[in-house]
């Protein structure tokens, strides 16, 4: 479920073509979807020197889709992504 969800993570470090970021996973608890506790995860940022987040630094927040770092998120864009995520979780939980 987390792979196709556009999600966010705070970059902790770079590891070659990968980033280590704290992410907020989607979990299923008692038959309902919710956001789980923050956990570190390796995120693909570049392949053969090409990627979408050149120059990203620890502390920055990125959007992640299918385990790829897609873009940097400003506070405003992060807030919007969080709001939409919570709305979509609420809708999904009505159908579960």
JOJOTA-V725188 format. One record per backbone hydrogen bond with DSSP energy under -1.0 kcal/mol. NH is the residue of the N-H (numbers start at 1). CO is the residue of the C=O. E is the energy in kcal/mol with one decimal. If there is no record, write none. Layout:
BEGIN
nh | co | e
NH | CO | E
NH | CO | E
END
This chain:
BEGIN
nh | co | e
7 | 64 | -2.3
9 | 62 | -1.7
10 | 22 | -2.2
11 | 60 | -3.0
12 | 20 | -3.7
13 | 20 | -1.7
15 | 18 | -3.4
18 | 15 | -1.6
19 | 43 | -3.0
20 | 13 | -2.9
21 | 41 | -2.6
22 | 10 | -2.7
23 | 39 | -3.0
27 | 34 | -3.1
29 | 32 | -3.1
32 | 29 | -1.5
34 | 27 | -2.2
36 | 25 | -3.4
39 | 23 | -2.3
41 | 21 | -2.0
43 | 19 | -3.3
44 | 67 | -2.3
45 | 17 | -2.6
46 | 17 | -2.1
47 | 50 | -2.4
50 | 47 | -1.8
56 | 53 | -2.0
59 | 11 | -3.0
60 | 57 | -2.1
62 | 9 | -2.8
63 | 71 | -2.8
64 | 7 | -2.6
65 | 68 | -2.2
66 | 3 | -2.9
68 | 65 | -1.4
69 | 44 | -2.8
70 | 63 | -3.1
73 | 61 | -3.1
78 | 74 | -2.7
79 | 75 | -2.4
80 | 76 | -1.9
81 | 77 | -2.4
82 | 78 | -2.6
83 | 79 | -2.5
84 | 80 | -2.6
85 | 81 | -2.2
86 | 82 | -2.3
87 | 83 | -2.1
88 | 84 | -2.6
89 | 85 | -2.3
90 | 86 | -2.1
91 | 87 | -2.1
92 | 88 | -2.7
93 | 89 | -2.5
95 | 92 | -1.0
END
